[in-house]
Amino acid sequence: MGKPNFSDDFKRDAVHQITVRGYPVRGVSERLGVSTYSLYKWMKLYAKAASQASSVDHEAENRWLKRELTRMTEERDILKSGRVLRKGCKVKYAFIGILKPS
């Protein structure tokens, strides 16, 4: 019998089950019909690339969250001051219309 060839997607999915979902290597190897040696080898190959990609995503998400926090803090401070909301209906709704995202 020849050596089975597994696609890169199959290998990445197997590594994902171990590293992200936390399944034990032995359980994944039994379910997929792959040796534990192969799984450890794939983990060395694909785990580094996955962790680098996820760290880039985390940095982008952190930047977005900081911008969103700044915007929400400004809105909260404006509403807390109450200066605009005490002016009357026309000013109140005009101000809300300006802040409303398109």
MOPAC internal coordinates of N, CA, C and O (Angstrom, degrees):
PM7 1SCF
backbone

  N    0.0000 0     0.00 0     0.00 0    0    0    0
  C    1.4386 1     0.00 0     0.00 0    1    0    0
  C    1.5139 1   110.29 1     0.00 0    2    1    0
  O    1.2310 1   120.47 1   -40.66 1    3    2    1
  N    1.3253 1   116.70 1   139.34 1    3    2    1
  C    1.4637 1   121.41 1  -178.05 1    5    3    2
  C    1.5235 1   112.66 1   -83.35 1    6    5    3
  O    1.2310 1   122.32 1    -9.23 1    7    6    5
  N    1.2797 1   113.16 1   170.77 1    7    6    5
  C    1.4610 1   120.87 1   179.24 1    9    7    6
  C    1.5237 1   108.67 1   -78.77 1   10    9    7
  O    1.2310 1   119.42 1   -51.54 1   11   10    9
  N    1.3575 1   118.71 1   128.46 1   11   10    9
  C    1.4673 1   119.53 1  -179.45 1   13   11   10
  C    1.5253 1   110.85 1   -72.80 1   14   13   11
  O    1.2310 1   121.33 1   -37.84 1   15   14   13
  N    1.3130 1   115.06 1   142.16 1   15   14   13
  C    1.4638 1   120.92 1   176.97 1   17   15   14
  C    1.5257 1   108.55 1  -102.89 1   18   17   15
  O    1.2310 1   120.52 1   -55.91 1   19   18   17
  N    1.3154 1   116.60 1   124.09 1   19   18   17
  C    1.4532 1   121.99 1   179.32 1   21   19   18
  C    1.5209 1   108.83 1  -107.69 1   22   21   19
  O    1.2310 1   121.50 1   -37.09 1   23   22   21
  N    1.3229 1   114.74 1   142.91 1   23   22   21
  C    1.4684 1   119.37 1  -179.91 1   25   23   22
  C    1.5278 1   109.79 1   -72.97 1   26   25   23
  O    1.2310 1   121.35 1   -17.75 1   27   26   25
  N    1.3213 1   115.01 1   162.25 1   27   26   25
  C    1.4652 1   120.09 1   178.16 1   29   27   26
  C    1.5294 1   111.21 1   -63.57 1   30   29   27
  O    1.2310 1   120.38 1   143.40 1   31   30   29
  N    1.3287 1   116.87 1   -36.60 1   31   30   29
  C    1.4659 1   119.93 1   178.11 1   33   31   30
  C    1.5217 1   111.23 1   -63.16 1   34   33   31
  O    1.2310 1   120.51 1   138.52 1   35   34   33
  N    1.3239 1   116.64 1   -41.48 1   35   34   33
  C    1.4603 1   121.05 1   178.08 1   37   35   34
  C    1.5230 1   110.07 1   -61.23 1   38   37   35
  O    1.2310 1   120.73 1   136.54 1   39   38   37
  N    1.3341 1   116.21 1   -43.46 1   39   38   37
  C    1.4635 1   120.37 1  -179.60 1   41   39   38
  C    1.5212 1   111.06 1   -65.29 1   42   41   39
  O    1.2310 1   120.45 1   136.69 1   43   42   41
  N    1.3367 1   116.74 1   -43.31 1   43   42   41
  C    1.4735 1   120.16 1   179.22 1   45   43   42
  C    1.5260 1   111.19 1   -63.58 1   46   45   43
  O    1.2310 1   120.54 1   139.62 1   47   46   45
  N    1.3206 1   116.57 1   -40.38 1   47   46   45
  C    1.4657 1   120.09 1   178.33 1   49   47   46
  C    1.5263 1   111.19 1   -63.90 1   50   49   47
  O    1.2310 1   120.60 1   139.65 1   51   50   49
  N    1.3139 1   116.47 1   -40.35 1   51   50   49
  C    1.4660 1   119.99 1   178.27 1   53   51   50
  C    1.5238 1   110.24 1   -63.70 1   54   53   51
  O    1.2310 1   119.98 1   136.31 1   55   54   53
  N    1.3193 1   117.64 1   -43.69 1   55   54   53
  C    1.4677 1   121.60 1   178.52 1   57   55   54
  C    1.5234 1   109.97 1   -65.43 1   58   57   55
  O    1.2310 1   120.21 1   141.83 1   59   58   57
  N    1.3190 1   117.21 1   -38.17 1   59   58   57
  C    1.4601 1   121.82 1   178.86 1   61   59   58
  C    1.5263 1   111.11 1   -61.25 1   62   61   59
  O    1.2310 1   120.47 1   139.91 1   63   62   61
  N    1.3270 1   116.71 1   -40.09 1   63   62   61
  C    1.4583 1   120.47 1   178.49 1   65   63   62
  C    1.5224 1   111.53 1   -61.91 1   66   65   63
  O    1.2310 1   120.71 1   145.28 1   67   66   65
  N    1.3078 1   116.25 1   -34.72 1   67   66   65
  C    1.4683 1   120.25 1  -177.66 1   69   67   66
  C    1.5222 1   110.60 1   -81.47 1   70   69   67
  O    1.2310 1   120.10 1   131.11 1   71   70   69
  N    1.3321 1   117.42 1   -48.89 1   71   70   69
  C    1.4657 1   120.43 1  -171.65 1   73   71   70
  C    1.5199 1   112.87 1   -80.18 1   74   73   71
  O    1.2310 1   119.61 1   138.31 1   75   74   73
  N    1.3163 1   118.35 1   -41.69 1   75   74   73
  C    1.4582 1   120.72 1  -174.87 1   77   75   74
  C    1.5167 1   111.92 1   -92.16 1   78   77   75
  O    1.2310 1   120.46 1   130.86 1   79   78   77
  N    1.3053 1   116.73 1   -49.14 1   79   78   77
  C    1.4600 1   119.75 1  -176.79 1   81   79   78
  C    1.5231 1   112.99 1   -80.35 1   82   81   79
  O    1.2310 1   120.24 1   160.77 1   83   82   81
  N    1.3187 1   117.15 1   -19.23 1   83   82   81
  C    1.4559 1   120.42 1   174.90 1   85   83   82
  C    1.5195 1   115.49 1    83.77 1   86   85   83
  O    1.2310 1   119.91 1  -161.87 1   87   86   85
  N    1.3178 1   117.77 1    18.13 1   87   86   85
  C    1.4571 1   119.66 1   177.10 1   89   87   86
  C    1.5227 1   109.91 1   -71.75 1   90   89   87
  O    1.2310 1   120.02 1   -33.14 1   91   90   89
  N    1.3361 1   117.57 1   146.86 1   91   90   89
  C    1.4716 1   119.16 1   178.11 1   93   91   90
  C    1.5274 1   111.23 1   -70.14 1   94   93   91
  O    1.2310 1   121.13 1   -30.80 1   95   94   93
  N    1.3145 1   115.44 1   149.20 1   95   94   93
  C    1.4698 1   121.47 1  -177.83 1   97   95   94
  C    1.5225 1   110.26 1   -60.16 1   98   97   95
  O    1.2310 1   120.68 1   137.75 1   99   98   97
  N    1.3053 1   116.31 1   -42.25 1   99   98   97
  C    1.4644 1   119.84 1  -178.14 1  101   99   98
  C    1.5292 1   111.05 1   -62.11 1  102  101   99
  O    1.2310 1   120.20 1   137.13 1  103  102  101
  N    1.3255 1   117.22 1   -42.87 1  103  102  101
  C    1.4642 1   120.66 1   179.84 1  105  103  102
  C    1.5209 1   112.31 1   -64.34 1  106  105  103
  O    1.2310 1   120.68 1   137.76 1  107  106  105
  N    1.3255 1   116.30 1   -42.24 1  107  106  105
  C    1.4652 1   120.27 1   179.04 1  109  107  106
  C    1.5225 1   110.11 1   -65.89 1  110  109  107
  O    1.2310 1   120.56 1   139.28 1  111  110  109
  N    1.3250 1   116.53 1   -40.72 1  111  110  109
  C    1.4655 1   119.10 1  -179.17 1  113  111  110
  C    1.5211 1   111.13 1   -64.71 1  114  113  111
  O    1.2310 1   119.96 1   141.90 1  115  114  113
  N    1.3212 1   117.69 1   -38.10 1  115  114  113
  C    1.4683 1   120.29 1   178.52 1  117  115  114
  C    1.5230 1   111.28 1   -68.99 1  118  117  115
  O    1.2310 1   120.41 1   137.58 1  119  118  117
  N    1.3404 1   116.82 1   -42.42 1  119  118  117
  C    1.4662 1   120.15 1  -178.96 1  121  119  118
  C    1.5201 1   112.11 1   -65.38 1  122  121  119
  O    1.2310 1   120.66 1   139.59 1  123  122  121
  N    1.3291 1   116.35 1   -40.41 1  123  122  121
  C    1.4650 1   119.83 1  -175.32 1  125  123  122
  C    1.5222 1   113.66 1   -91.12 1  126  125  123
  O    1.2310 1   120.25 1   168.29 1  127  126  125
  N    1.3125 1   117.12 1   -11.71 1  127  126  125
  C    1.4598 1   119.99 1  -178.71 1  129  127  126
  C    1.5140 1   112.93 1    73.83 1  130  129  127
  O    1.2310 1   120.65 1  -143.44 1  131  130  129
  N    1.3299 1   116.37 1    36.56 1  131  130  129
  C    1.4563 1   122.70 1  -178.44 1  133  131  130
  C    1.5256 1   107.25 1  -122.42 1  134  133  131
  O    1.2310 1   120.50 1   -33.10 1  135  134  133
  N    1.3170 1   116.66 1   146.90 1  135  134  133
  C    1.4641 1   119.01 1   179.16 1  137  135  134
  C    1.5309 1   110.60 1   -71.31 1  138  137  135
  O    1.2310 1   120.94 1   -27.06 1  139  138  137
  N    1.3203 1   115.80 1   152.94 1  139  138  137
  C    1.4667 1   119.83 1   178.30 1  141  139  138
  C    1.5265 1   110.27 1   -64.37 1  142  141  139
  O    1.2310 1   120.33 1   146.45 1  143  142  141
  N    1.3339 1   116.98 1   -33.55 1  143  142  141
  C    1.4594 1   121.11 1   177.68 1  145  143  142
  C    1.5276 1   110.28 1   -58.40 1  146  145  143
  O    1.2310 1   120.49 1   135.01 1  147  146  145
  N    1.3408 1   116.66 1   -44.99 1  147  146  145
  C    1.4661 1   120.56 1   179.47 1  149  147  146
  C    1.5241 1   110.97 1   -63.21 1  150  149  147
  O    1.2310 1   120.30 1   139.87 1  151  150  149
  N    1.3362 1   117.03 1   -40.13 1  151  150  149
  C    1.4546 1   119.81 1  -179.68 1  153  151  150
  C    1.5279 1   111.52 1   -64.45 1  154  153  151
  O    1.2310 1   120.61 1   137.26 1  155  154  153
  N    1.3375 1   116.45 1   -42.74 1  155  154  153
  C    1.4661 1   119.12 1   178.41 1  157  155  154
  C    1.5395 1   110.70 1   -64.01 1  158  157  155
  O    1.2310 1   120.71 1   142.57 1  159  158  157
  N    1.3161 1   116.25 1   -37.43 1  159  158  157
  C    1.4640 1   120.54 1   178.17 1  161  159  158
  C    1.5311 1   110.38 1   -65.28 1  162  161  159
  O    1.2310 1   120.25 1   137.42 1  163  162  161
  N    1.3356 1   117.13 1   -42.58 1  163  162  161
  C    1.4536 1   121.24 1   178.64 1  165  163  162
  C    1.5262 1   110.72 1   -66.33 1  166  165  163
  O    1.2310 1   120.68 1   144.85 1  167  166  165
  N    1.3270 1   116.31 1   -35.15 1  167  166  165
  C    1.4620 1   119.41 1   178.51 1  169  167  166
  C    1.5266 1   110.73 1   -62.48 1  170  169  167
  O    1.2310 1   120.25 1   140.33 1  171  170  169
  N    1.3193 1   117.13 1   -39.67 1  171  170  169
  C    1.4641 1   120.32 1   177.63 1  173  171  170
  C    1.5267 1   110.72 1   -63.29 1  174  173  171
  O    1.2310 1   120.62 1   141.05 1  175  174  173
  N    1.3310 1   116.42 1   -38.95 1  175  174  173
  C    1.4593 1   120.65 1  -177.95 1  177  175  174
  C    1.5268 1   113.00 1   -74.00 1  178  177  175
  O    1.2310 1   120.38 1   133.17 1  179  178  177
  N    1.3360 1   116.87 1   -46.83 1  179  178  177
  C    1.4579 1   120.60 1  -167.82 1  181  179  178
  C    1.5217 1   114.32 1  -101.27 1  182  181  179
  O    1.2310 1   119.02 1   160.87 1  183  182  181
  N    1.2960 1   119.46 1   -19.13 1  183  182  181
  C    1.4620 1   120.14 1  -177.64 1  185  183  182
  C    1.5252 1   111.19 1   -69.75 1  186  185  183
  O    1.2310 1   119.64 1   143.56 1  187  186  185
  N    1.3176 1   118.29 1   -36.44 1  187  186  185
  C    1.4650 1   121.07 1   179.54 1  189  187  186
  C    1.5237 1   110.92 1   -64.76 1  190  189  187
  O    1.2310 1   120.53 1   135.30 1  191  190  189
  N    1.3121 1   116.59 1   -44.70 1  191  190  189
  C    1.4690 1   120.39 1  -179.20 1  193  191  190
  C    1.5265 1   110.65 1   -65.15 1  194  193  191
  O    1.2310 1   120.05 1   141.45 1  195  194  193
  N    1.3176 1   117.51 1   -38.55 1  195  194  193
  C    1.4597 1   121.22 1  -179.60 1  197  195  194
  C    1.5232 1   110.85 1   -68.79 1  198  197  195
  O    1.2310 1   119.93 1   140.34 1  199  198  197
  N    1.3249 1   117.74 1   -39.66 1  199  198  197
  C    1.4561 1   119.76 1  -179.12 1  201  199  198
  C    1.5300 1   110.70 1   -69.13 1  202  201  199
  O    1.2310 1   119.61 1   144.16 1  203  202  201
  N    1.3244 1   118.35 1   -35.84 1  203  202  201
  C    1.4621 1   120.77 1   177.93 1  205  203  202
  C    1.5279 1   110.18 1   -67.30 1  206  205  203
  O    1.2310 1   120.27 1   138.77 1  207  206  205
  N    1.3140 1   117.09 1   -41.23 1  207  206  205
  C    1.4610 1   120.29 1   179.89 1  209  207  206
  C    1.5228 1   110.55 1   -66.28 1  210  209  207
  O    1.2310 1   119.88 1   139.70 1  211  210  209
  N    1.3277 1   117.84 1   -40.30 1  211  210  209
  C    1.4555 1   119.55 1  -179.42 1  213  211  210
  C    1.5192 1   111.36 1   -70.12 1  214  213  211
  O    1.2310 1   119.53 1   148.42 1  215  214  213
  N    1.3414 1   118.50 1   -31.58 1  215  214  213
  C    1.4598 1   119.45 1   178.31 1  217  215  214
  C    1.5246 1   110.55 1   -68.42 1  218  217  215
  O    1.2310 1   119.96 1   145.69 1  219  218  217
  N    1.3140 1   117.67 1   -34.31 1  219  218  217
  C    1.4598 1   120.84 1   176.37 1  221  219  218
  C    1.5259 1   109.23 1   -65.76 1  222  221  219
  O    1.2310 1   120.03 1   138.36 1  223  222  221
  N    1.3237 1   117.54 1   -41.64 1  223  222  221
  C    1.4544 1   121.45 1   178.37 1  225  223  222
  C    1.5213 1   110.66 1   -63.88 1  226  225  223
  O    1.2310 1   119.96 1   141.55 1  227  226  225
  N    1.3273 1   117.68 1   -38.45 1  227  226  225
  C    1.4556 1   120.83 1   179.61 1  229  227  226
  C    1.5229 1   110.96 1   -66.00 1  230  229  227
  O    1.2310 1   120.34 1   141.50 1  231  230  229
  N    1.3158 1   116.95 1   -38.50 1  231  230  229
  C    1.4601 1   119.92 1   178.76 1  233  231  230
  C    1.5225 1   111.00 1   -65.10 1  234  233  231
  O    1.2310 1   119.97 1   137.60 1  235  234  233
  N    1.3161 1   117.67 1   -42.40 1  235  234  233
  C    1.4632 1   121.11 1   178.40 1  237  235  234
  C    1.5222 1   110.45 1   -65.02 1  238  237  235
  O    1.2310 1   120.72 1   138.98 1  239  238  237
  N    1.3123 1   116.23 1   -41.02 1  239  238  237
  C    1.4570 1   120.17 1   178.93 1  241  239  238
  C    1.5267 1   110.90 1   -65.39 1  242  241  239
  O    1.2310 1   120.07 1   140.56 1  243  242  241
  N    1.3269 1   117.47 1   -39.44 1  243  242  241
  C    1.4671 1   120.85 1   178.00 1  245  243  242
  C    1.5210 1   111.19 1   -63.09 1  246  245  243
  O    1.2310 1   119.94 1   137.89 1  247  246  245
  N    1.3270 1   117.72 1   -42.11 1  247  246  245
  C    1.4678 1   120.74 1   177.76 1  249  247  246
  C    1.5238 1   110.50 1   -61.51 1  250  249  247
  O    1.2310 1   120.51 1   135.35 1  251  250  249
  N    1.3284 1   116.63 1   -44.65 1  251  250  249
  C    1.4555 1   120.88 1   179.67 1  253  251  250
  C    1.5202 1   110.41 1   -63.20 1  254  253  251
  O    1.2310 1   120.15 1   136.74 1  255  254  253
  N    1.3314 1   117.32 1   -43.26 1  255  254  253
  C    1.4622 1   120.82 1  -179.48 1  257  255  254
  C    1.5258 1   111.90 1   -64.53 1  258  257  255
  O    1.2310 1   120.16 1   142.45 1  259  258  257
  N    1.3216 1   117.30 1   -37.55 1  259  258  257
  C    1.4673 1   120.15 1   177.56 1  261  259  258
  C    1.5229 1   111.11 1   -65.10 1  262  261  259
  O    1.2310 1   120.29 1   137.73 1  263  262  261
  N    1.3332 1   117.04 1   -42.27 1  263  262  261
  C    1.4676 1   119.98 1   177.20 1  265  263  262
  C    1.5262 1   110.63 1   -62.37 1  266  265  263
  O    1.2310 1   120.71 1   136.11 1  267  266  265
  N    1.3118 1   116.25 1   -43.89 1  267  266  265
  C    1.4614 1   121.18 1  -179.57 1  269  267  266
  C    1.5294 1   110.87 1   -64.13 1  270  269  267
  O    1.2310 1   120.23 1   139.26 1  271  270  269
  N    1.3240 1   117.17 1   -40.74 1  271  270  269
  C    1.4605 1   121.20 1   178.13 1  273  271  270
  C    1.5205 1   111.27 1   -62.88 1  274  273  271
  O    1.2310 1   120.59 1   138.47 1  275  274  273
  N    1.3313 1   116.49 1   -41.53 1  275  274  273
  C    1.4591 1   120.49 1   178.21 1  277  275  274
  C    1.5197 1   110.89 1   -62.11 1  278  277  275
  O    1.2310 1   120.51 1   135.12 1  279  278  277
  N    1.3170 1   116.63 1   -44.88 1  279  278  277
  C    1.4600 1   120.98 1   179.87 1  281  279  278
  C    1.5271 1   111.18 1   -63.31 1  282  281  279
  O    1.2310 1   120.11 1   134.72 1  283  282  281
  N    1.3190 1   117.40 1   -45.28 1  283  282  281
  C    1.4582 1   121.29 1  -178.79 1  285  283  282
  C    1.5299 1   111.25 1   -66.95 1  286  285  283
  O    1.2310 1   120.32 1   143.76 1  287  286  285
  N    1.3290 1   116.99 1   -36.24 1  287  286  285
  C    1.4610 1   120.45 1   177.97 1  289  287  286
  C    1.5165 1   110.57 1   -65.21 1  290  289  287
  O    1.2310 1   120.11 1   138.11 1  291  290  289
  N    1.3236 1   117.39 1   -41.89 1  291  290  289
  C    1.4673 1   120.74 1   177.29 1  293  291  290
  C    1.5265 1   110.74 1   -62.22 1  294  293  291
  O    1.2310 1   120.31 1   135.66 1  295  294  293
  N    1.3216 1   117.01 1   -44.34 1  295  294  293
  C    1.4581 1   120.20 1   179.17 1  297  295  294
  C    1.5192 1   111.05 1   -62.43 1  298  297  295
  O    1.2310 1   120.42 1   136.71 1  299  298  297
  N    1.3161 1   116.80 1   -43.29 1  299  298  297
  C    1.4522 1   120.81 1   179.35 1  301  299  298
  C    1.5228 1   111.06 1   -62.10 1  302  301  299
  O    1.2310 1   120.28 1   135.97 1  303  302  301
  N    1.3314 1   117.07 1   -44.03 1  303  302  301
  C    1.4566 1   120.61 1  -179.48 1  305  303  302
  C    1.5255 1   111.23 1   -63.58 1  306  305  303
  O    1.2310 1   120.17 1   141.28 1  307  306  305
  N    1.3262 1   117.27 1   -38.72 1  307  306  305
  C    1.4609 1   120.46 1   178.28 1  309  307  306
  C    1.5225 1   109.90 1   -64.12 1  310  309  307
  O    1.2310 1   120.62 1   135.14 1  311  310  309
  N    1.3111 1   116.43 1   -44.86 1  311  310  309
  C    1.4653 1   119.66 1  -179.11 1  313  311  310
  C    1.5303 1   111.66 1   -69.52 1  314  313  311
  O    1.2310 1   120.28 1   145.87 1  315  314  313
  N    1.3266 1   117.08 1   -34.13 1  315  314  313
  C    1.4600 1   120.30 1   178.48 1  317  315  314
  C    1.5179 1   111.45 1   -66.77 1  318  317  315
  O    1.2310 1   120.65 1   143.25 1  319  318  317
  N    1.3119 1   116.36 1   -36.75 1  319  318  317
  C    1.4616 1   118.89 1  -178.19 1  321  319  318
  C    1.5219 1   110.72 1   -63.59 1  322  321  319
  O    1.2310 1   119.99 1   145.98 1  323  322  321
  N    1.3072 1   117.63 1   -34.02 1  323  322  321
  C    1.4530 1   121.85 1   175.34 1  325  323  322
  C    1.5027 1   114.88 1    72.06 1  326  325  323
  O    1.2310 1   119.59 1  -177.54 1  327  326  325
  N    1.3085 1   118.38 1     2.46 1  327  326  325
  C    1.4586 1   120.54 1  -177.94 1  329  327  326
  C    1.5163 1   111.61 1   -62.17 1  330  329  327
  O    1.2310 1   120.10 1   137.58 1  331  330  329
  N    1.2938 1   117.41 1   -42.42 1  331  330  329
  C    1.4637 1   121.04 1  -177.22 1  333  331  330
  C    1.5131 1   110.61 1   -76.05 1  334  333  331
  O    1.2310 1   120.05 1   141.21 1  335  334  333
  N    1.3142 1   117.52 1   -38.79 1  335  334  333
  C    1.4567 1   120.01 1  -174.28 1  337  335  334
  C    1.5245 1   112.63 1   -72.44 1  338  337  335
  O    1.2310 1   119.32 1   164.89 1  339  338  337
  N    1.3084 1   118.90 1   -15.11 1  339  338  337
  C    1.4623 1   121.70 1   179.06 1  341  339  338
  C    1.5239 1   112.23 1   -90.55 1  342  341  339
  O    1.2310 1   119.23 1   174.97 1  343  342  341
  N    1.2982 1   119.07 1    -5.03 1  343  342  341
  C    1.4646 1   122.84 1  -172.65 1  345  343  342
  C    1.5255 1   113.47 1   -76.30 1  346  345  343
  O    1.2310 1   119.33 1   149.91 1  347  346  345
  N    1.2925 1   118.88 1   -30.09 1  347  346  345
  C    1.4560 1   121.48 1  -176.51 1  349  347  346
  C    1.5166 1   109.87 1   134.38 1  350  349  347
  O    1.2310 1   121.21 1   -10.73 1  351  350  349
  N    1.3152 1   115.29 1   169.27 1  351  350  349
  C    1.4652 1   120.78 1  -173.25 1  353  351  350
  C    1.5225 1   113.28 1   -63.24 1  354  353  351
  O    1.2310 1   119.42 1   135.74 1  355  354  353
  N    1.3206 1   118.71 1   -44.26 1  355  354  353
  C    1.4603 1   120.36 1  -176.23 1  357  355  354
  C    1.5215 1   111.54 1   -63.15 1  358  357  355
  O    1.2310 1   120.83 1   135.52 1  359  358  357
  N    1.3045 1   116.02 1   -44.48 1  359  358  357
  C    1.4692 1   120.18 1   179.90 1  361  359  358
  C    1.5195 1   110.09 1   -69.15 1  362  361  359
  O    1.2310 1   120.73 1   140.24 1  363  362  361
  N    1.3218 1   116.21 1   -39.76 1  363  362  361
  C    1.4650 1   121.31 1  -178.72 1  365  363  362
  C    1.5316 1   110.75 1   -60.19 1  366  365  363
  O    1.2310 1   120.59 1   128.88 1  367  366  365
  N    1.3226 1   116.48 1   -51.12 1  367  366  365
  C    1.4600 1   119.72 1  -176.33 1  369  367  366
  C    1.5306 1   112.40 1   -73.72 1  370  369  367
  O    1.2310 1   119.89 1   150.72 1  371  370  369
  N    1.2979 1   117.81 1   -29.28 1  371  370  369
  C    1.4659 1   120.43 1   174.78 1  373  371  370
  C    1.5264 1   109.65 1   -65.74 1  374  373  371
  O    1.2310 1   120.94 1   138.24 1  375  374  373
  N    1.3277 1   115.80 1   -41.76 1  375  374  373
  C    1.4634 1   120.41 1   179.32 1  377  375  374
  C    1.5312 1   110.96 1   -65.39 1  378  377  375
  O    1.2310 1   120.68 1   138.23 1  379  378  377
  N    1.3167 1   116.30 1   -41.77 1  379  378  377
  C    1.4723 1   120.00 1   178.06 1  381  379  378
  C    1.5232 1   109.79 1   -64.04 1  382  381  379
  O    1.2310 1   119.91 1   141.36 1  383  382  381
  N    1.3190 1   117.77 1   -38.64 1  383  382  381
  C    1.4619 1   121.51 1   178.14 1  385  383  382
  C    1.5098 1   112.85 1   -63.40 1  386  385  383
  O    1.2310 1   120.61 1   146.27 1  387  386  385
  N    1.3431 1   116.44 1   -33.73 1  387  386  385
  C    1.4719 1   120.31 1   178.50 1  389  387  386
  C    1.5227 1   110.17 1   -69.32 1  390  389  387
  O    1.2310 1   120.24 1   139.34 1  391  390  389
  N    1.3367 1   117.15 1   -40.66 1  391  390  389
  C    1.4557 1   121.09 1  -176.84 1  393  391  390
  C    1.5231 1   113.57 1   -78.29 1  394  393  391
  O    1.2310 1   120.44 1   159.21 1  395  394  393
  N    1.3173 1   116.76 1   -20.79 1  395  394  393
  C    1.4586 1   121.12 1  -176.70 1  397  395  394
  C    1.5272 1   109.71 1   -64.64 1  398  397  395
  O    1.2310 1   120.15 1   -53.74 1  399  398  397
  N    1.3786 1   117.32 1   126.26 1  399  398  397
  C    1.4676 1   118.83 1   178.90 1  401  399  398
  C    1.5180 1   110.93 1   -69.36 1  402  401  399
  O    1.2310 1   120.90 1   -31.22 1  403  402  401
  N    1.2955 1   115.89 1   148.78 1  403  402  401
  C    1.4721 1   121.68 1  -178.44 1  405  403  402
  C    1.4866 1   111.45 1   -76.38 1  406  405  403
  O    1.2310 1   120.10 1   180.00 1  407  406  405

